[in-house]
Amino acid sequence: MKLPPRSHLLPLQQEALLVAGRIRSQRDHALFTLALGAGLAARAIAELDVGHVSRDGVSIREQIETARSDRREFWANHNGRVLLPRPVRQVLAEHLASTRASCPHFSRPMRDVIGPDGVQRCASCRLATDLVKVPLFLSRRHARLSPRRIRSLFADYRGQLRLPERLNFDSLKATFDAAA
């Protein structure tokens, strides 16, 4: 049996990461599923808004386009066009459902304010009132999750699951690239 290169996750490690993510939070599960199932790097994931993966905040697109900030990120995803397999789309749909449930303004009109950036925001949660303009992955403070935070989040899981120290968030993309 041929072992995968040192920077790739074994199938059992992938499954443990996804299960742990699902137990801890829907966001983390969706984040790791997107990295493993679509081969996106931390920077590409951090740049995604809901509008990149969904037209209406409910249904998930079969293909998305990512920003072309780094050519190295697109080896396995067809130059910025990324096909989302059905399991990835299902997990993203669950993630969007939990995002919509986080504040009632996504389902009924509520008081709005204009933020310092000129964007119309909900007065209670401070998210943009238009769901497709909201970042796909939010921090606890409703800000866009940064690539650095995504990498440190993976490091937290790596420690909890006792995965080898040589693995980092980019190992998820490398695992996808090796399977493509």
C-alpha positions, 0 to 999 in steps of 0.5 A, a space after each residue: 500500500 502506497 502512503 500519501 505524501 507527508 503533508 496530506 491527511 489520511 482518510 481517517 484523519 479527514 473524517 476525524 476533522 470533519 466529525 470534530 468540526 460538526 460537533 463543535 460548530 456548523 461553521 467549522 464543519 463547513 469550513 473544513 468540508 469546503 477546503 477538503 471537498 473543493 480544494 480551496 486555500 485559506 485566503 480563497 475561503 476567507 474572501 468568499 461572501 454568501 453571494 459567491 456560493 448562493 444567488 439567494 442565500 438558500 440554494 447553493 451554486 454548483 460552481 463558484 468563482 474565487 478571486 484570483 489573488 494567488 495563481 498557486 491556489 488554482 492548480 486543481 480548481 480550474 483557474 478560479 472556477 471551482 466545482 462544488 460536489 454535492 456533499 459540499 453543497 449540502 454542508 454549505 446549505 446547512 451552514 447558510 441555514 444556520 446563518 439565516 437563523 442567527 438573526 430574525 432580520 433575514 426572515 422579517 423586516 427589522 430596524 436598519 442602520 447605516 454603518 460607517 462603511 455606508 452599508 445598510 445593517 441590521 440594528 441588532 446583529 450589525 450584519 448587512 441586511 442583504 444576506 448575499 453581501 455577508 461574508 460566508 464565514 464569520 467570526 464571533 464578532 460578526 466580522 469576516 474570518 481572516 486567513 490567519 484565524 482559519 489557520 489557527 482554528 485548524 491548529 486548534 483542531 490538530 492539537 485536539 485530535 492529536 494530528 501530526 504537527 507537520 499538518 497545517 490548513 494548506 494540507 487540506 488543499 494538498 489532500 484535495 490536489 492529490 486526489 484530483 
